[in-house]
Amino acid sequence: MTFRLNLDDISRILTSIQVAERHVQSGYQDQTDLFGNPLNNLVPLGLRTVSGQYNNLVHPEYGSADQFMPRLLTPTFQDAQINPRTGQPTSYEQTSGSVYDSQPRTISNLISDQSANNPAVLVAAFATLGSTDPYADAATFTAARQAAQDAATALQALQALQDTIGGGADLPALQAAYDAAALQASADRTAASNAQAAADAINDGAEASLATAQQNLTNAIAAEAAADMATSAAAAQLAAAQSAQAVAQGAYDAKLGASNAALANLNATNSLLTTSTEAITAAQAILANLVATNASPADIAAQEALIAQLEAAKNLVTSLQTSAQAVYNQAAAETATALTSLQGAQDVTATAINAVAAAALAETAAESQVGAAQDAVDAAQAVLVQANADAAAAQQQAIILDATAGASEAAAADALSA
């Protein structure tokens, strides 16, 4: 299997390194991605720590030594085969006793011996080629190979028979030799036909598997291209959303400044109105004192004129306060509207960020599928090459068996003539 890295793989590795650096520099407090978004504890982003800490952001103890690792999904334990000693069924769900399964060593067998001498190889090959009964097909192929070996042994026996004929022998022995040679010739021809048919079946299946793998590779490449386009589109949407958010932020800042200025003006007019009211109250108290002390009419008239001026000033301030209140109310309403727009732009940006992350994950998955599909094509091509070689060998063996059968028939004829 070939290990490949492209620019996106390297970029993702760099991102994980940068996240891990921020993680360490913050004393394991900054647990966000490069955009400041909280890390998802189910997404493999960052690097594992030597101590085993913080390998899970929600449960730091997960992955540590001697700690129970909970399952994310409900396990499914499959049924196995019948216990031949008790006749009872066995299952991987049981927690005691023996589980009987003829399949678990298939992978180990394939790794240790990938030649046609390994029955697991034949079963796996026929299963991959879509055989409805890979065990029976493997047995047929094995029988054909054994027949070829038996034919070689029979050929040696025929040669010995010819030597016997050449040295002279009695008629019953020659008749028995004829019968044996004729029977062997028939078996050789049957073995040759079976070996050729089995090899042709494997070759046809390998070609079909290669065609399927190549189609899967084509589909995976198309999916990768679509994922790349989706990533580019998501990045463009994120850029537009960030630009809109910047505009909304500027508008909100401006409205907030105007609202704060209006509020300051309103507070100033309120303070002035309070001062005016207090001045009128004080003037009225002085007027009452003047009247009580029988002050001169001129002093009383002057105080009354002053009170009239203060009330006129208060009326003016009241008008200004009403206007300032209206301006502030309008500014506050516009600020609230701008805040709503900003929050909407922020939501759009957050959605775009999530879309970019999802598109990046989809693109990574598509690239993995392309790599897997390419590996499948390579494997199918290797199987086809081996199948072609086996077919050629089977054809050659069939020729040898056919020749052996002919020799057996000729030797039988000679024995009968003798």
C-alpha positions, 0 to 999 in steps of 0.5 A, a space after each residue: 500500500 502506497 502512502 501519499 501526502 498532498 498539500 491539504 494533508 500537509 496543511 491539516 498536519 500544520 493546523 494540528 501542530 499550531 493548535 497543539 502549540 496554543 494548547 501548551 502555551 496557554 497551560 492547557 486552557 486555550 482549547 480552541 481552533 485557529 478561528 477561536 471556536 471551541 474544539 469538538 472532543 470527537 474531532 481529531 484536531 491537535 496532538 497527543 500529549 506524552 503524559 496522556 492528559 487532555 487527549 479528550 477535552 471533555 473527559 481528560 482521564 480517557 486514554 490514560 493507563 488503567 482507565 475504562 474506555 467507554 464505547 460511543 456506540 452500542 456493541 453488536 456481538 455476532 453469533 459464531 458456530 456450534 460447539 462440536 463437543 456439546 452441540 450448543 451454539 457459541 457467540 462472541 457475546 459470551 464471557 466464558 467458555 470457548 467460541 468456535 469460529 473457522 474464520 478469525 485466522 483468515 487475515 493471519 493466514 493470508 499474511 503468512 502465506 499468500 500463495 495458492 498453497 494456502 486454502 485461506 487465499 483461495 477462499 478469500 480470492 473466490 469471495 472477492 470475485 463474488 463467488 456464491 460458495 467460495 469454499 466449494 470453488 476453492 476445493 474444486 481448484 485444489 482438487 484440480 491442482 492435486 489432479 495435475 500432481 497425480 498426473 505427473 505421478 501417473 506419467 512416471 508410472 506409465 514410463 515404468 510400464 513402458 519399461 515393463 512392456 519392453 522387458 516382456 510381461 505376461 498377458 494378465 499383467 499387461 491387461 491390468 496395465 492397460 486398464 490402469 493406463 486408460 483409467 489414468 488417461 481419463 482422469 488426466 483429461 478430466 483434471 485438465 478440463 477442471 484446472 482450465 475452467 477454475 483458472 478461467 473463472 478466477 481470471 474472469 472474476 479478477 477482470 470484473 473486480 478490476 473494472 469495478 475498482 477502476 469505476 470506484 476510483 473514477 467516482 472517488 476522484 469526481 467526489 474529491 473534485 466536488 469536495 474541493 469545489 465545495 471547500 472553495 465555495 465555503 471559503 468564499 462565503 466565509 470571506 463575504 460573511 466576514 466582510 459583511 460582519 465588519 460593515 455591520 460592526 462599523 455601523 453598530 459602533 457609529 450608532 453606539 457612539 451617537 447613542 452615547 452622545 445623545 445620552 450625555 446630552 440628555 443627562 446634561 439637560 436633566 441636570 440643568 432642569 433640576 438646577 432650574 427647579 431648585 433655583 425657582 424653589 429658592 427664589 420663591 422662599 426668598 419672596 415669601 420671606 420678603 413678604 413676611 418681613 414687610 419688605 419694600 414693594 420694589 424688593 418684592 417686585 424685583 424678586 417676583 421678576 426674578 422668579 418669572 425669569 427663572 420659570 421662563 428659563 425652566 420652560 426653555 430647559 424643559 423644551 430642550 430636555 424633551 428634544 434631547 429625550 426624543 433624540 436619545 430614544 431615536 439613537 437608542 432604537 437605531 443602535 438596537 437595530 444595528 446590534 441586531 444586524 451585527 448579531 445576524 452577521 455574526 451568526 452568518 459568519 459562524 455558520 460559514 466557519 462551520 461550513 468551511 470546517 465541514 467542507 474541509 472534513 468532507 474534502 479530507 474524507 474524499 481524499 482518503 476515499 481516492 487513496 483507498 480506491 487507488 489502493 483497491 485498483 492496485 490490489 485488483 491489478 495485482 490479483 489480475 496479474 496473478 490470475 493471468 499467470 495462474 491461468 497461463 500456468 493452468 493452460 500449460 498444465 492442461 497441455 501437459 495433462 492432455 499430453 500425459 493422457 495421450 501418452 497413457 492411451 498410447 502406452 495402454 494400446 501398446 500394452 494391449 497389443 503386447 
